[in-house]
């Protein structure tokens, strides 16, 4: 359960080595979170660094194997984690691939990998977590979506389509949890300056992992169901969604 001041005492991160998840863990431990469960691919250097960092901050850390690209394994992994730790206050779905648009167009296997991780894996993980949160009667599921899914651009339409599907799924999942004591927060960042985007030219309104983490922490206390990072992207995409398609197609890649 959250502590008397409303801070989560335990957090499970699916994709525990990502820059955003590491920033969020740092913020949560500073706010009295004491149990950190990092799930990711065994042997990942970024996962090992995240675990060491959380331990240095004083958290009890459990590192568990989790393969986002193996959706059939997700329910078993989630069930085993709950059996080991009991109730979990906060779950962050932080895994995902950016992919390469040209590679996806030329190589169906690359498109399948992207869709399996970003959409199918997010669905199976989300369903498994939601079942546990519903049963325990409390908890928050936070998922990292993207503004790329708000209106899919020709420059990255395979990635954008996976995020559009994932975002829609979590909106429906959020509605299904109303009245159970559990809830979903959908986070829609713009371009995040991280290792995933290393070497890419930052897009307008670029943000940082720390800013995304700060926005998530704010949503935990405010009760917000959807978070845009930075916040200015919300009105921007109200306009973007209604641009005529011929105009939208001319938007820079």
Backbone as numpy.savetxt, mean C-alpha at the origin, in Angstrom:
# Nx Ny Nz CAx CAy CAz Cx Cy Cz
-5.17 -4.34 20.30 -6.01 -3.14 20.30 -5.13 -1.88 20.30
-5.68 -0.78 19.75 -4.99 0.49 19.86 -4.86 0.86 21.33
-3.81 1.63 21.65 -3.63 2.01 23.05 -4.62 3.09 23.45
-4.52 3.56 24.70 -5.49 4.50 25.24 -5.51 5.83 24.47
-4.44 6.14 23.78 -4.36 7.38 23.00 -4.69 7.16 21.53
-5.11 5.95 21.18 -5.55 5.67 19.83 -4.48 5.23 18.86
-3.26 5.01 19.35 -2.18 4.59 18.47 -2.16 3.06 18.35
-1.92 2.54 17.16 -1.85 1.08 17.01 -0.66 0.51 17.76
-0.87 -0.59 18.46 0.22 -1.23 19.17 0.96 -2.23 18.30
0.30 -2.69 17.23 0.93 -3.66 16.34 0.65 -3.29 14.90
1.63 -3.54 14.03 1.47 -3.27 12.60 2.07 -4.42 11.81
1.34 -4.84 10.78 1.81 -5.83 9.82 2.01 -5.12 8.49
3.20 -5.26 7.91 3.49 -4.64 6.62 3.72 -5.72 5.58
2.87 -5.76 4.59 3.04 -6.68 3.46 3.81 -5.92 2.38
5.07 -6.27 2.24 5.98 -5.47 1.41 6.83 -4.61 2.33
7.39 -5.26 3.34 8.03 -4.55 4.45 9.32 -3.84 4.11
9.88 -4.05 2.92 11.13 -3.40 2.58 10.98 -2.14 1.77
9.76 -1.73 1.45 9.57 -0.54 0.62 9.92 0.72 1.39
10.25 1.77 0.66 10.62 3.04 1.30 9.45 3.64 2.08
8.25 3.54 1.52 7.09 4.10 2.22 6.80 3.32 3.50
6.88 2.00 3.43 6.61 1.21 4.64 7.64 1.49 5.73
8.88 1.66 5.34 9.91 1.97 6.33 9.64 3.32 6.99
9.24 4.30 6.20 8.92 5.61 6.75 7.73 5.53 7.70
6.73 4.73 7.33 5.56 4.60 8.20 5.93 3.90 9.50
6.73 2.86 9.43 7.14 2.16 10.65 7.89 3.10 11.58
8.77 3.91 11.04 9.48 4.89 11.88 8.50 5.80 12.60
7.50 6.28 11.87 6.52 7.18 12.48 5.68 6.47 13.53
5.28 5.23 13.25 4.43 4.50 14.19 5.17 4.13 15.47
6.42 3.71 15.34 7.19 3.37 16.55 7.38 4.60 17.42
7.55 5.75 16.80 7.65 7.00 17.57 6.34 7.31 18.29
5.23 6.74 17.80 3.92 6.95 18.42 3.49 5.75 19.27
4.43 4.96 19.72 4.20 3.90 20.69 3.82 2.55 20.10
3.89 2.36 18.79 3.72 1.01 18.23 4.89 0.15 18.68
4.61 -1.03 19.19 5.66 -1.85 19.77 5.93 -3.16 19.02
4.95 -3.67 18.30 5.15 -4.91 17.54 5.08 -4.60 16.06
6.15 -4.94 15.34 6.24 -4.69 13.90 6.47 -6.02 13.20
5.56 -6.39 12.31 5.68 -7.63 11.55 5.96 -7.24 10.11
7.12 -7.59 9.62 7.53 -7.25 8.26 7.48 -8.49 7.40
6.65 -8.46 6.37 6.48 -9.61 5.48 7.04 -9.27 4.10
7.89 -10.14 3.61 8.50 -9.90 2.30 9.29 -11.11 1.86
9.98 -10.96 0.76 10.75 -12.07 0.21 11.99 -12.34 1.07
12.21 -13.60 1.47 13.39 -13.92 2.28 14.67 -13.54 1.56
15.62 -13.03 2.33 16.91 -12.67 1.75 16.94 -11.29 1.14
15.82 -10.58 1.18 15.78 -9.23 0.61 16.60 -8.28 1.48
17.55 -7.60 0.87 18.40 -6.67 1.62 17.58 -5.53 2.19
16.60 -5.05 1.43 15.79 -3.93 1.92 14.91 -4.37 3.09
14.45 -5.62 3.08 13.67 -6.13 4.21 14.54 -6.26 5.45
15.77 -6.75 5.28 16.69 -6.86 6.41 17.02 -5.49 7.00
17.21 -4.50 6.13 17.50 -3.15 6.62 16.31 -2.57 7.38
15.11 -2.82 6.86 13.92 -2.32 7.54 13.78 -2.94 8.93
14.06 -4.25 9.04 13.96 -4.92 10.33 14.98 -4.38 11.31
16.22 -4.20 10.87 17.26 -3.67 11.74 16.91 -2.26 12.21
16.37 -1.47 11.31 16.00 -0.10 11.65 14.91 -0.08 12.71
13.87 -0.92 12.55 12.78 -0.95 13.51 13.25 -1.45 14.88
14.14 -2.44 14.88 14.67 -2.93 16.15 15.49 -1.86 16.85
16.26 -1.10 16.09 17.08 -0.04 16.68 16.21 1.04 17.32
14.98 1.18 16.82 14.06 2.16 17.39 13.32 1.64 18.61
13.53 0.36 18.93 12.96 -0.21 20.13 11.76 -1.12 19.93
11.41 -1.42 18.68 10.25 -2.27 18.42 10.62 -3.74 18.49
9.65 -4.57 18.83 9.80 -6.02 18.69 9.46 -6.34 17.24
10.38 -6.96 16.52 10.22 -7.16 15.08 10.19 -8.65 14.74
9.21 -9.01 13.93 9.12 -10.37 13.40 9.18 -10.25 11.87
10.10 -10.97 11.27 10.24 -10.97 9.81 9.74 -12.31 9.28
8.79 -12.25 8.34 8.18 -13.48 7.84 8.21 -13.50 6.31
8.34 -14.70 5.72 8.35 -14.80 4.26 6.97 -14.54 3.67
6.96 -13.75 2.61 5.71 -13.41 1.92 6.05 -13.08 0.48
5.37 -13.71 -0.46 5.61 -13.48 -1.88 4.37 -12.87 -2.49
4.44 -11.59 -2.80 3.28 -10.89 -3.37 2.85 -11.50 -4.69
3.79 -12.11 -5.42 3.50 -12.67 -6.73 2.96 -14.10 -6.66
2.68 -14.59 -5.46 2.11 -15.94 -5.29 0.78 -15.82 -4.55
-0.26 -15.36 -5.23 -1.53 -15.10 -4.55 -2.13 -16.30 -3.83
-1.86 -17.51 -4.31 -2.45 -18.69 -3.68 -1.90 -18.94 -2.28
-0.77 -18.32 -1.94 -0.17 -18.52 -0.63 -0.63 -17.51 0.41
-1.32 -16.47 0.00 -1.56 -15.33 0.89 -2.45 -15.67 2.09
-3.52 -16.38 1.86 -4.43 -16.69 2.96 -3.72 -17.50 4.05
-2.90 -18.44 3.65 -2.17 -19.27 4.62 -1.19 -18.42 5.42
-0.46 -17.54 4.74 0.51 -16.67 5.44 -0.22 -15.79 6.45
-1.31 -15.16 6.03 -2.06 -14.27 6.93 -2.61 -15.04 8.12
-3.18 -16.20 7.89 -3.73 -16.98 9.00 -2.65 -17.37 10.00
-1.49 -17.77 9.50 -0.40 -18.15 10.39 0.09 -16.96 11.20
0.12 -15.79 10.60 0.55 -14.60 11.34 -0.43 -14.27 12.46
-1.72 -14.38 12.18 -2.70 -14.08 13.23 -2.64 -15.11 14.34
-2.42 -16.37 13.98 -2.32 -17.39 15.01 -1.10 -17.15 15.91
-0.05 -16.61 15.33 1.18 -16.38 16.10 1.09 -15.13 16.96
0.48 -14.07 16.43 0.52 -12.77 17.11 -0.80 -12.36 17.75
-1.89 -13.05 17.44 -3.17 -12.58 17.93 -3.65 -11.40 17.10
-4.46 -10.55 17.70 -5.00 -9.40 16.97 -3.89 -8.50 16.43
-4.14 -7.94 15.26 -3.23 -6.97 14.66 -4.02 -5.68 14.44
-3.47 -4.56 14.88 -4.20 -3.29 14.84 -4.18 -2.64 13.46
-3.06 -2.76 12.77 -2.89 -2.04 11.50 -2.17 -2.92 10.50
-2.68 -2.97 9.28 -2.03 -3.71 8.19 -1.81 -2.74 7.03
-0.59 -2.73 6.52 -0.26 -1.91 5.36 0.06 -2.81 4.18
-0.68 -2.65 3.09 -0.38 -3.35 1.84 0.52 -2.42 1.03
1.83 -2.72 1.04 2.81 -1.80 0.48 3.56 -2.38 -0.71
3.22 -3.60 -1.12 3.97 -4.19 -2.23 3.42 -3.69 -3.56
4.26 -3.77 -4.58 3.83 -3.36 -5.91 5.02 -3.21 -6.84
4.73 -3.31 -8.13 5.75 -3.13 -9.16 5.37 -1.96 -10.04
6.38 -1.23 -10.51 6.13 -0.15 -11.46 6.10 -0.69 -12.89
6.99 -1.61 -13.17 7.03 -2.21 -14.49 7.52 -1.25 -15.56
7.58 -1.74 -16.77 8.00 -0.94 -17.91 6.94 -1.08 -19.00
6.37 0.03 -19.41 5.27 -0.01 -20.37 5.66 -0.71 -21.67
6.80 -0.35 -22.23 7.21 -0.94 -23.50 7.44 -2.44 -23.37
8.04 -2.84 -22.24 8.26 -4.26 -22.01 6.94 -5.01 -21.90
5.97 -4.41 -21.21 4.67 -5.06 -21.07 3.97 -5.20 -22.42
4.11 -4.20 -23.28 3.47 -4.27 -24.59 4.11 -5.34 -25.48
5.41 -5.51 -25.34 6.14 -6.45 -26.20 6.23 -7.86 -25.62
6.01 -7.97 -24.31 6.24 -9.25 -23.64 5.05 -9.54 -22.71
4.12 -10.36 -23.13 2.95 -10.65 -22.30 3.29 -11.13 -20.90
4.41 -11.85 -20.76 4.79 -12.34 -19.43 5.05 -11.20 -18.46
5.62 -10.10 -18.96 5.89 -8.95 -18.11 4.58 -8.31 -17.66
3.61 -8.24 -18.56 2.31 -7.68 -18.20 1.61 -8.57 -17.17
1.75 -9.88 -17.34 1.14 -10.81 -16.38 1.77 -10.64 -15.01
3.08 -10.52 -14.95 3.76 -10.33 -13.66 3.27 -9.07 -12.96
3.13 -7.99 -13.74 2.68 -6.72 -13.17 1.25 -6.84 -12.64
0.38 -7.45 -13.42 -1.01 -7.60 -13.00 -1.15 -8.55 -11.82
-0.34 -9.60 -11.81 -0.41 -10.56 -10.71 -0.04 -9.93 -9.39
1.02 -9.15 -9.39 1.46 -8.52 -8.15 0.55 -7.37 -7.75
0.34 -6.43 -8.66 -0.36 -5.20 -8.31 -1.85 -5.38 -8.11
-2.46 -6.29 -8.85 -3.91 -6.47 -8.71 -4.28 -7.78 -8.03
-3.92 -8.90 -8.63 -4.34 -10.18 -8.06 -3.80 -10.37 -6.65
-2.51 -10.08 -6.45 -1.92 -10.21 -5.12 -2.56 -9.28 -4.11
-2.89 -8.06 -4.56 -3.54 -7.11 -3.66 -4.94 -7.58 -3.28
-5.61 -8.24 -4.20 -6.95 -8.77 -3.92 -6.88 -9.92 -2.91
-6.03 -10.90 -3.17 -5.98 -12.06 -2.27 -5.48 -11.67 -0.88
-4.49 -10.79 -0.82 -4.01 -10.33 0.49 -5.09 -9.54 1.21
-5.77 -8.66 0.48 -6.82 -7.85 1.09 -7.96 -8.67 1.64
-8.38 -9.68 0.89 -9.47 -10.54 1.36 -9.08 -11.29 2.62
-7.84 -11.81 2.64 -7.38 -12.58 3.81 -7.29 -11.70 5.05
-6.77 -10.49 4.88 -6.65 -9.57 6.02 -8.03 -9.12 6.49
-8.90 -8.77 5.55 -10.23 -8.30 5.92 -11.00 -9.35 6.71
-10.85 -10.60 6.34 -11.53 -11.67 7.08 -11.08 -11.70 8.53
-9.80 -11.50 8.75 -9.27 -11.50 10.12 -9.69 -10.24 10.89
-9.66 -9.10 10.23 -10.06 -7.86 10.91 -11.55 -7.91 11.26
-12.35 -8.45 10.36 -13.78 -8.57 10.63 -14.03 -9.47 11.84
-13.28 -10.56 11.92 -13.46 -11.50 13.02 -13.03 -10.89 14.36
-11.95 -10.10 14.35 -11.49 -9.53 15.63 -12.29 -8.29 16.02
-13.01 -7.69 15.08 -13.90 -6.58 15.40 -13.24 -5.23 15.47
-12.02 -5.12 15.01 -11.33 -3.83 14.99 -10.12 -3.95 14.07
-9.52 -2.80 13.77 -8.31 -2.79 12.97 -8.47 -1.99 11.70
-7.33 -1.58 11.14 -7.31 -0.76 9.94 -6.43 -1.39 8.88
-6.95 -1.45 7.67 -6.20 -1.94 6.52 -5.89 -0.74 5.62
-4.62 -0.44 5.46 -4.18 0.67 4.62 -3.56 0.10 3.36
-3.97 0.61 2.22 -3.42 0.12 0.96 -2.88 1.28 0.14
-1.74 1.04 -0.50 -1.09 2.05 -1.32 -1.57 1.91 -2.76
-2.47 2.79 -3.15 -2.93 2.86 -4.53 -2.04 3.86 -5.27
-2.58 4.57 -6.24 -1.79 5.55 -6.99 -2.72 6.44 -7.79
-2.32 7.68 -7.99 -3.10 8.55 -8.87 -3.08 8.03 -10.30
-2.12 7.16 -10.62 -2.05 6.58 -11.96 -3.30 5.77 -12.29
-4.01 5.30 -11.26 -5.21 4.54 -11.49 -6.47 5.38 -11.59
-6.36 6.68 -11.28 -7.52 7.54 -11.35 -7.99 7.77 -12.78
-7.04 7.99 -13.65 -7.34 8.02 -15.08 -6.09 7.52 -15.79
-6.23 6.43 -16.49 -5.07 5.73 -17.03 -4.51 6.49 -18.23
-3.19 6.74 -18.19 -2.51 7.46 -19.27 -1.89 6.47 -20.25
-1.78 6.88 -21.48 -1.20 6.02 -22.51 0.25 5.69 -22.20
0.95 6.57 -21.48 2.38 6.37 -21.22 2.65 5.20 -20.28
1.68 4.86 -19.43 1.87 3.73 -18.51 0.54 3.03 -18.25
-0.17 2.69 -19.34 -1.53 2.21 -19.16 -1.62 0.83 -18.54
-0.58 -0.01 -18.66 -0.66 -1.32 -18.01 -0.57 -1.14 -16.49
0.43 -0.39 -16.04 0.54 -0.11 -14.60 -0.71 0.61 -14.10
-1.14 1.64 -14.83 -2.31 2.39 -14.41 -3.54 1.52 -14.29
-3.71 0.59 -15.23 -4.87 -0.31 -15.18 -4.84 -1.21 -13.96
-3.65 -1.69 -13.59 -3.56 -2.54 -12.39 -3.93 -1.76 -11.14
-3.52 -0.50 -11.09 -3.85 0.33 -9.93 -5.31 0.75 -9.92
-5.89 0.96 -11.10 -7.31 1.27 -11.17 -8.14 0.11 -10.64
-7.78 -1.11 -11.05 -8.49 -2.28 -10.56 -8.31 -2.47 -9.07
-7.08 -2.30 -8.60 -6.80 -2.46 -7.18 -7.56 -1.42 -6.35
-7.58 -0.18 -6.81 -8.27 0.88 -6.09 -9.77 0.58 -5.99
-10.34 0.16 -7.10 -11.77 -0.19 -7.09 -12.08 -1.33 -6.15
-11.21 -2.33 -6.12 -11.41 -3.46 -5.21 -11.43 -2.99 -3.76
-10.49 -2.13 -3.38 -10.42 -1.70 -1.98 -11.55 -0.74 -1.61
-12.08 -0.02 -2.58 -13.28 0.77 -2.29 -14.44 -0.15 -1.92
-14.61 -1.22 -2.70 -15.67 -2.17 -2.39 -15.42 -2.90 -1.08
-14.17 -3.25 -0.82 -13.83 -3.92 0.43 -14.13 -3.02 1.62
-13.82 -1.73 1.48 -14.11 -0.77 2.56 -15.61 -0.75 2.86
-16.42 -0.73 1.82 -17.88 -0.72 2.03 -18.35 -2.00 2.72
-17.71 -3.11 2.39 -18.12 -4.39 2.98 -17.81 -4.48 4.47
-16.89 -3.65 4.95 -16.49 -3.69 6.36 -17.25 -2.70 7.23
-18.09 -1.88 6.64 -18.85 -0.92 7.42 -19.67 -1.66 8.49
-19.55 -1.20 9.71 -20.30 -1.79 10.81 -19.61 -2.94 11.51
-18.42 -3.32 11.04 -17.71 -4.45 11.65 -16.69 -4.01 12.70
-16.39 -2.72 12.75 -15.32 -2.22 13.63 -14.00 -2.10 12.91
-13.88 -2.67 11.71 -12.67 -2.57 10.90 -12.89 -1.56 9.78
-11.80 -1.04 9.24 -11.95 -0.07 8.15 -10.77 -0.14 7.20
-10.93 0.50 6.05 -9.91 0.56 5.01 -9.56 2.01 4.73
-8.28 2.28 4.56 -7.80 3.59 4.11 -7.09 3.39 2.78
-7.53 4.08 1.75 -6.89 4.03 0.43 -6.01 5.25 0.27
-4.74 5.02 -0.01 -3.77 6.11 -0.14 -3.41 6.25 -1.62
-3.57 7.45 -2.15 -3.29 7.70 -3.57 -2.16 8.72 -3.70
-0.92 8.25 -3.68 0.19 9.19 -3.87 0.37 9.52 -5.35
1.00 10.66 -5.58 1.50 10.94 -6.92 2.87 10.32 -7.08
3.72 10.94 -7.83 5.09 10.47 -8.01 5.81 10.51 -6.66
6.35 9.38 -6.23 7.07 9.31 -4.96 8.56 9.13 -5.25
9.36 10.01 -4.72 10.81 9.94 -4.91 11.36 8.83 -4.03
11.57 7.64 -4.61 11.96 6.46 -3.84 12.84 5.57 -4.72
13.25 4.45 -4.15 14.08 3.55 -4.95 13.32 2.98 -6.14
12.00 2.88 -6.04 11.21 2.38 -7.16 11.28 3.32 -8.36
11.39 4.63 -8.10 11.40 5.61 -9.19 12.79 6.18 -9.44
13.81 5.53 -8.89 15.18 6.03 -9.04 15.53 6.18 -10.53
16.09 7.32 -10.89 16.49 7.58 -12.25 15.41 8.18 -13.13
14.17 8.25 -12.63 13.07 8.82 -13.40 12.95 10.31 -13.13
12.46 11.04 -14.11 12.23 12.47 -13.94 10.99 12.67 -13.07
11.10 13.41 -11.96 9.94 13.60 -11.09 8.78 14.28 -11.82
7.59 13.82 -11.57 6.39 14.42 -12.13 5.99 15.63 -11.28
5.10 16.49 -11.80 4.60 17.60 -10.98 3.98 17.08 -9.69
4.13 17.85 -8.63 3.59 17.51 -7.31 4.22 16.24 -6.75
5.50 16.00 -7.07 6.20 14.83 -6.53 6.24 14.91 -5.00
6.28 13.74 -4.37 6.28 13.69 -2.92 7.37 12.73 -2.43
7.41 12.47 -1.15 8.44 11.63 -0.55 7.80 10.53 0.30
8.54 9.46 0.58 8.00 8.43 1.46 7.60 8.97 2.83
8.38 9.89 3.37 8.04 10.46 4.69 6.74 11.23 4.65
6.49 11.95 3.55 5.24 12.69 3.43 4.05 11.74 3.32
4.22 10.64 2.61 3.15 9.65 2.52 2.88 9.04 3.90
3.94 8.71 4.63 3.78 8.16 5.97 3.05 9.14 6.89
3.42 10.41 6.80 2.77 11.43 7.64 1.28 11.52 7.31
0.94 11.43 6.03 -0.46 11.49 5.63 -1.24 10.28 6.15
-0.61 9.11 6.15 -1.27 7.91 6.68 -1.53 8.05 8.17
-0.53 8.51 8.90 -0.70 8.71 10.34 -1.83 9.70 10.61
-1.90 10.75 9.81 -2.99 11.71 9.98 -4.35 11.09 9.74
-4.44 10.22 8.73 -5.72 9.57 8.42 -6.14 8.60 9.52
-5.17 7.98 10.18 -5.51 7.06 11.28 -6.26 7.78 12.39
-5.89 9.03 12.65 -6.53 9.78 13.72 -7.76 10.56 13.24
-7.78 10.94 11.97 -8.88 11.77 11.48 -10.09 10.94 11.03
-9.86 9.67 10.71 -10.95 8.84 10.22 -11.14 8.92 8.71
-10.22 9.56 8.00 -10.34 9.69 6.55 -10.29 8.31 5.90
-11.08 8.15 4.84 -11.11 6.89 4.12 -10.22 6.90 2.89
-9.94 8.08 2.36 -9.10 8.23 1.17 -8.11 9.35 1.41
-6.86 9.11 1.06 -5.81 10.09 1.29 -5.07 10.34 -0.01
-4.96 11.60 -0.40 -4.18 12.00 -1.58 -2.89 12.63 -1.09
-1.77 12.26 -1.71 -0.48 12.80 -1.29 0.29 13.27 -2.52
0.53 14.60 -2.62 0.06 15.66 -1.73 -1.43 15.93 -1.92
-2.03 16.64 -0.97 -3.48 16.84 -0.96 -3.97 17.59 -2.19
-3.11 18.40 -2.80 -3.52 19.19 -3.97 -3.92 18.29 -5.14
-3.51 17.02 -5.13 -3.85 16.12 -6.23 -5.35 15.81 -6.28
-6.04 15.94 -5.17 -7.48 15.67 -5.20 -8.21 16.61 -6.16
-8.10 17.94 -5.99 -8.77 18.81 -6.96 -8.18 18.72 -8.37
-6.88 18.46 -8.46 -6.28 18.32 -9.79 -6.95 17.20 -10.56
-7.17 16.06 -9.89 -7.75 14.92 -10.60 -9.25 15.01 -10.77
-9.90 15.88 -10.02 -11.31 16.17 -10.33 -11.40 16.77 -11.73
-10.45 17.64 -12.04 -10.39 18.23 -13.37 -9.92 17.20 -14.40
-8.85 16.46 -14.07 -8.28 15.49 -15.01 -9.29 14.44 -15.45
-10.12 14.00 -14.53 -11.08 12.94 -14.86 -12.09 13.38 -15.92
-12.28 14.69 -16.04 -13.32 15.18 -16.94 -12.78 15.82 -18.21
-11.47 15.73 -18.43 -10.92 16.23 -19.68 -11.41 15.36 -20.84
-11.73 15.94 -21.97 -12.10 15.13 -23.14 -10.95 14.20 -23.52
-11.28 13.03 -24.01 -10.23 12.05 -24.32 -9.20 12.57 -25.32
-9.59 13.31 -26.36 -8.55 13.83 -27.27 -7.54 14.74 -26.56
-8.02 15.48 -25.57 -7.12 16.33 -24.79 -6.26 15.46 -23.88
-6.87 14.49 -23.24 -6.15 13.61 -22.31 -5.03 12.86 -23.03
-5.27 12.44 -24.26 -4.27 11.69 -24.99 -3.01 12.53 -25.28
-3.17 13.84 -25.26 -2.03 14.71 -25.54 -1.25 15.06 -24.28
-1.71 14.56 -23.13 -0.98 14.83 -21.89 0.41 14.23 -21.98
1.43 14.92 -21.44 2.80 14.38 -21.52 2.92 13.04 -20.81
3.85 12.21 -21.30 4.05 10.88 -20.73 4.74 10.92 -19.40
